[in-house]
Amino acid sequence: MSSIHIDLLGTETRFFDTGRYRTRAIMVDNDKPALFLLHGGGGHAETYSRNMIELSKFCRPIAIDFIWHGMSSRPAYSDKGPTEQGHWLHQFTDQVIDLMDHLGIEKAAFEGESLGGWIAFDMAINHPERTSKLILNTSWGMHLDPAHVVEGGGDLAALRETSMNALRNPTVELLRRRLEWLMPLGGVTEELVQLRMALWSIPETRDALIEYYERLFADNIDQFYFQESDIETIACPTLVLWTDKNPIHGTDAADRLESIIKGSQKHIMQGCAHWPQWERPEEHDRVVGAFMAG
């Protein structure tokens, strides 16, 4: 049986302190085009531990802990409103651009899963000069035409309940339940539960994530979503990578994204939920690798 440690043999874990942010990154350093791998809410760089070595055949993979997550820094949250520059979701993007500048990377590809997809949207829409390619992996943070897409409100409520319960009382049982929301079809390992326990038990990270979820589920969160008119402006090569069992947004969302992003590709992974890169790493890496090489 593979383990996170074995999967990551050949990678390096580094902490980059730019003066603005301290970011933990897992990476394979090579001379290929950079691909930033952006995890979902509550996650960490190991979200992509099963993919790093295979993807390094096609690109320079860099998986990070977002601010307020994992072992990256925990700056004060911005209280600016959804129409103002520098609001709290823009802080994630600022972290990414700041790290790119620190590493001397002018332009990069971005794969974003869930929250990571929200930030990948932001890069492609508002920073196209820094974005070469886009991979939307079961992404969130978008408002799609309800005539075409049905959003799973019950799944959203379940995410809030399992997340807050596990953060306020990080037990093995509650953390496993939270991870099983991501992968209800199987795939949660004891090692992954223990890793999440270690990270969510860091007091500063736990406090920061509790505030993250309070903000994420605030009444006005939909005011921060990208609209179809924003998404239609994406001009870089885009892969819509979805699953047949994704909570919140089903395959109708993938269909809609493909239809409004000019020239985009779509791939639906069968028998997966919200962590396809972990649930079906071989298929994920084959599809993403081909997209990066194309």
C-alpha positions, -999 to +999 in steps of 0.1 A: +000+000+000+013+035-009+017+062+017+020+099+015+057+096+025+064+071-003+044+091-028+064+122-021+098+106-025+116+127-050+099+159-040+111+186-016+091+205+011+102+241+016+091+272+035+092+304+016+091+336+036+087+366+013+081+392+040+044+393+032+036+356+036+052+324+048+042+296+025+048+259+028+053+242-006+058+207-018+075+208-052+096+190-078+122+216-090+129+212-127+131+234-158+096+227-171+067+251-171+053+257-136+020+243-125+006+255-091-016+230-074-042+247-052-061+227-026-096+231-014-109+247+018-095+231+050-069+213+029-031+213+025-004+207+000-006+169+005-040+170-014-018+164-044+008+140-029-002+112-052+003+133-083+036+152-079+061+127-093+040+117-123+031+153-131+068+163-129+073+145-162+052+172-179+057+203-157+072+218-125+045+210-099+042+233-069+016+224-043+011+249-015-006+254+018-029+284+014-026+311+040-047+302+071-042+265+061-017+238+069+016+254+081+015+286+060+012+320+077-021+333+092-024+370+084-053+391+096-084+386+074-094+416+053-128+431+061-132+448+027-164+441+009-170+419-022-167+449-046-135+462-031-100+452-041-081+433-014-110+414+002-103+382+020-106+359-010-082+382-029-057+375-002-053+339-014-045+352-049-021+378-035-003+349-017+001+330-050+013+361-070+037+370-041+052+335-042+055+336-080+074+368-077+096+354-050+104+323-072+109+344-103+080+328-122+064+353-146+036+330-158+023+297-146-005+272-150-030+266-122-050+236-111-075+245-085-097+220-066-128+235-049-116+267-031-084+263-052-106+266-083-120+298-070-085+312-068-076+298-102-106+316-116-093+348-101-059+343-116-073+337-151-099+364-149-080+392-131-044+383-138-044+368-173-008+380-179+004+357-151-018+327-162-007+303-190-032+275-185-062+267-162-074+234-148-108+237-130-110+206-107-145+204-092-142+242-086-163+264-064-168+302-062-190+307-093-226+315-099-239+297-130-272+301-148-298+282-127-316+274-160-286+252-168-271+242-134-286+229-101-266+236-070-267+211-041-277+231-011-280+200+011-244+191+004-233+226+013-250+224+047-233+190+053-199+205+045-205+233+070-216+210+097-188+184+093-161+211+090-171+231+121-177+200+142-142+187+133-125+220+139-141+226+173-135+191+184-108+175+163-113+138+170-104+110+147-141+101+142-151+137+133-121+142+110-128+110+092-164+121+087-152+154+073-128+136+048-156+112+039-176+142+027-148+147+001-147+110-007-179+092+002-171+065-023-140+055-005-104+066-004-100+080+031-069+064+047-059+063+083-027+082+074-047+110+058-069+112+089-039+115+111-023+141+089-055+162+090-056+157+128-020+170+131-026+201+110-061+209+124-047+205+160-023+234+155-041+261+176-034+290+152-044+270+122-076+258+138-086+293+149-078+306+114-099+279+097-129+284+120-129+321+109-125+309+073-156+287+075-175+314+092-167+338+063-173+311+037-208+304+050-218+340+057-251+352+042-233+374+017-208+349+003-226+347-030-216+384-036-180+372-038-188+345-065-176+350-101-205+355-125-208+339-160-199+373-175-166+371-156-159+335-166-166+341-203-135+364-203-111+336-197-089+333-227-061+309-217-063+271-225-087+256-200-094+221-188-127+215-170-119+184-149-150+172-131-165+141-115-198+122-118-203+123-080-191+158-071-211+174-042-227+208-047-220+211-084-228+181-106-217+175-142-242+201-154-218+227-140-189+212-160-211+213-191-219+249-185-183+259-179-173+242-211-199+260-230-190+295-217-152+292-217-142+295-253-120+266-266-121+248-233-118+210-229-138+188-205-131+155-188-155+138-165-139+113-141-163+084-132-166+070-097-151+101-080-164+128-057-145+159-046-108+147-046-104+131-080-066+137-079-065+114-049-093+090-057-081+083-093-045+096-095-035+077-126-064+090-146-060+125-132-023+126-141-028+112-175-054+138-184-036+167-167-002+156-181-016+155-217-032+190-212+001+204-199+020+188-228-004+200-254 
